[in-house]
Amino acid sequence: MGGRIANFKMAKSGTNAAVWAALAGNVLVAATKFVAAAVTGSAAMLSEAVHSLVDTVNEVLLLYGIARSALPADRVHPMGYGRELYFWSFVVALLIFALGAGVSIYEGVDRLLRPMPIERPWVIFIVLAVSLAFEGASWLVGMRAFRATKRSLGWWEAFRRSKDPPAFIVVFEDSAAILGLCAAGAGTAAAVLTGDTRWDGVASLAIAAILAGVAGLLARESKALLIGERADPGLSDAILRTASGIAGVCSANSIVTVQLSPRNVIATLSLDFFDYLRAPDIERAVVELEARVRSAHPEVSALFVKPQSVQVAAERLKDGSSGMTPDGVGVRREGGGAMAPGEIGDG
């Protein structure tokens, strides 16, 4: 158990470090870009400056969400404040779209309709190079933190299954920033080489498209977590396997899990106990089950057990009267014996 808790603490500290690194980098980059935009009159540079300013605000909101999500449970919020992190992550996605992409679209269209000369283009290239260095360093920190959480999963699958928005938001923000810098550099170079400053507006619109795409992905994932997403399927299977091995359990019927925060899960189990067990025997079995689950999976903060026969559980599942769709379903062995580990599958 100590090892797993240590891993959780390392993952949390890694995510916090990535957010702080992104915040420091964005403050420096935003200030530099705003100065460069004022000196050169570049629309793409102004779009990039607003982008970095939005990212700076986003990191502050993520840090606030992380702090709020760590508050202990109370009478008003008996399951804690974990979902505050998901709420603020969703707000971050909206800000990227509304402010970052919105301002970039406005600047791009304005520059296309009213072309203006770019003054001192060399300033833009210097600022882009410095910004790329800052953003690249922040991106490496974020990728290192995200890599620590993705295990053996592919990058896209790890993003889709991640329960820790700050970890992937920092990576996506920094990736969008690097792509935006490349777009700004290409647009400025094209404007200088061709003498047509409308390329500056095209670059600003490209930055808007990048930000809108990133915002859409982040909003989708954050919304799924905010409204109540199940925990990792592997955790559900592991808890069902543990339950099936408890003395007195005839069948682990099903499990429903809800992810409350990156490291906070509640689980509800439907178990069929042997009929000869008395109430004290069932209580001891439940206590043993809870101890085993929390030892192996410290992220499970609450475990609820519903004694239920296999037949009743199957009927409730079939007609939907239980009101919940389990994310893990056990298969009872013929003869009423306990399930074998291989008989547990995803629902």
Residue pairs with C-beta under 8 A, 6 or more apart in sequence:
1 294
1 295
1 296
1 298
4 296
4 297
4 298
5 298
8 263
8 298
8 299
10 148
11 145
11 148
11 149
11 164
11 262
11 263
12 262
12 263
14 144
14 145
14 148
14 149
14 167
15 66
15 145
15 149
15 164
15 166
15 167
15 170
15 262
16 63
16 66
16 166
17 141
17 145
18 138
18 141
18 142
18 144
18 145
18 146
18 166
18 167
18 170
19 59
19 62
19 63
19 66
19 166
19 170
20 59
20 63
21 137
21 138
21 141
21 142
22 55
22 59
22 138
22 141
22 142
22 170
22 173
22 174
23 56
23 59
23 60
23 63
24 138
25 134
25 135
25 137
25 138
26 52
26 53
26 55
26 56
26 59
26 138
27 56
28 134
29 52
29 130
29 131
29 134
29 135
29 177
30 49
30 52
30 53
30 55
30 56
32 127
32 130
32 131
33 45
33 46
33 48
33 49
33 52
33 127
33 131
34 46
34 49
34 53
35 127
36 42
36 45
36 49
36 123
36 124
36 127
37 45
37 46
37 48
37 49
39 119
39 120
39 123
40 118
40 119
40 120
40 121
40 123
40 124
41 116
41 117
41 118
41 119
42 118
42 121
42 124
42 184
42 188
42 200
43 107
43 108
43 110
43 111
43 116
43 200
43 201
43 203
43 204
44 107
44 183
44 184
44 187
44 188
44 200
44 201
44 203
44 204
44 207
45 124
45 127
45 184
45 188
46 103
46 107
46 204
47 103
47 104
47 107
47 108
47 180
47 184
47 203
47 204
47 207
47 208
48 131
48 180
48 181
48 184
48 207
50 99
50 100
50 103
50 104
51 100
51 104
51 176
51 177
51 180
51 207
51 211
52 131
52 177
54 95
54 96
54 99
54 100
55 96
55 100
55 173
55 177
57 95
58 92
58 95
58 96
58 169
58 173
59 170
61 88
61 91
61 92
61 95
62 85
62 88
62 89
62 92
62 165
62 166
62 169
62 170
64 88
65 84
65 85
65 86
65 87
65 88
65 89
65 166
66 85
66 166
68 81
68 84
68 85
68 88
69 80
69 81
69 82
69 83
69 84
69 85
69 261
70 81
71 80
71 81
71 84
72 80
73 79
73 80
73 81
79 260
79 266
79 301
79 302
80 260
80 261
80 264
80 301
82 260
82 261
82 264
83 225
83 226
83 260
83 261
85 165
85 166
85 261
85 262
86 165
86 222
86 225
86 226
86 261
87 226
89 165
89 166
89 169
89 218
89 222
89 225
89 226
90 219
90 222
90 223
90 226
92 165
92 169
92 218
92 222
93 169
93 215
93 216
93 218
93 219
93 222
94 215
94 219
96 173
96 176
96 211
96 214
96 215
96 218
97 211
97 212
97 215
97 216
97 219
100 208
100 211
100 215
101 208
101 209
101 211
101 212
101 215
102 208
104 204
104 205
104 207
104 208
104 211
105 204
105 205
105 208
107 201
107 204
108 201
108 202
108 203
108 204
108 205
108 207
108 208
109 201
109 205
110 201
111 197
111 198
111 200
111 201
111 204
112 198
112 201
112 202
112 205
115 196
115 197
115 198
115 200
115 201
116 197
117 197
118 124
118 188
118 191
118 192
118 197
118 200
121 188
121 191
121 192
124 184
124 185
124 188
125 185
125 188
128 181
128 184
128 185
128 188
131 177
131 181
132 178
132 181
135 174
135 177
135 178
135 181
136 178
138 170
138 174
139 171
139 174
139 175
139 177
139 178
141 170
142 167
142 170
142 171
142 174
143 171
145 167
145 170
146 158
146 162
146 167
146 168
146 170
146 171
149 158
149 162
149 164
149 167
150 158
150 162
151 158
153 161
159 168
159 221
160 221
161 232
162 168
162 221
163 225
163 229
163 231
163 232
163 259
163 261
163 262
164 262
165 218
165 221
165 222
165 225
165 262
167 262
168 218
168 221
169 218
172 214
172 217
172 218
173 214
175 214
176 210
176 211
176 214
179 210
180 207
180 210
180 211
183 203
183 206
183 207
183 210
184 203
184 207
186 203
187 199
187 200
187 201
187 202
187 203
187 204
187 206
188 199
188 200
188 203
190 196
190 199
190 202
190 203
191 197
191 198
191 199
191 200
225 259
228 258
228 259
229 258
229 259
230 236
230 256
230 257
230 258
230 259
230 327
231 257
231 258
231 259
231 265
231 267
231 299
231 327
233 327
233 328
233 346
235 257
235 265
235 297
235 299
235 300
236 255
236 257
236 267
236 327
236 328
236 346
237 328
237 344
237 345
237 346
238 296
238 297
239 255
239 257
239 267
239 269
239 293
239 297
239 300
239 303
239 328
240 252
240 255
240 269
240 328
240 330
240 339
240 344
241 341
241 344
242 289
242 292
242 293
242 296
243 249
243 252
243 255
243 269
243 271
243 289
243 330
244 251
244 252
244 330
244 338
244 339
244 340
244 341
244 344
245 338
246 285
246 288
246 289
246 292
247 285
247 288
248 273
248 274
248 277
248 281
248 282
248 285
249 271
249 272
249 273
249 274
249 285
249 289
249 338
250 272
250 273
250 274
250 310
250 332
250 336
250 337
250 338
251 271
251 272
251 310
251 330
251 332
251 336
251 338
251 339
252 269
252 270
252 271
252 272
252 330
252 339
252 344
253 269
253 270
253 271
253 272
253 308
253 310
253 313
253 314
253 329
253 330
253 332
254 269
254 270
254 313
254 317
254 326
254 328
254 329
254 330
254 347
255 267
255 268
255 269
255 270
255 326
255 327
255 328
255 329
256 267
256 268
256 324
256 325
256 326
256 327
257 265
257 266
257 267
257 268
257 327
257 328
258 265
258 266
258 267
259 265
260 266
260 301
263 299
264 299
264 301
265 297
265 299
265 300
265 301
266 300
266 301
266 302
266 303
266 304
267 293
267 300
267 302
267 303
267 304
268 303
268 304
268 305
268 306
268 324
269 289
269 303
269 304
269 305
269 306
270 306
270 308
270 313
270 326
271 305
271 306
271 307
271 308
272 307
272 308
272 309
272 310
272 313
272 332
273 282
273 285
273 307
277 285
282 307
286 305
289 303
289 305
290 303
293 300
293 303
294 300
294 303
308 316
310 332
315 321
316 322
317 326
317 329
325 347
326 347
327 346
327 347
328 344
328 345
328 346
328 347
329 344
329 345
329 346
329 347
330 339
330 343
330 344
331 339
331 343
331 344
331 345
332 339
333 339
333 340
333 343
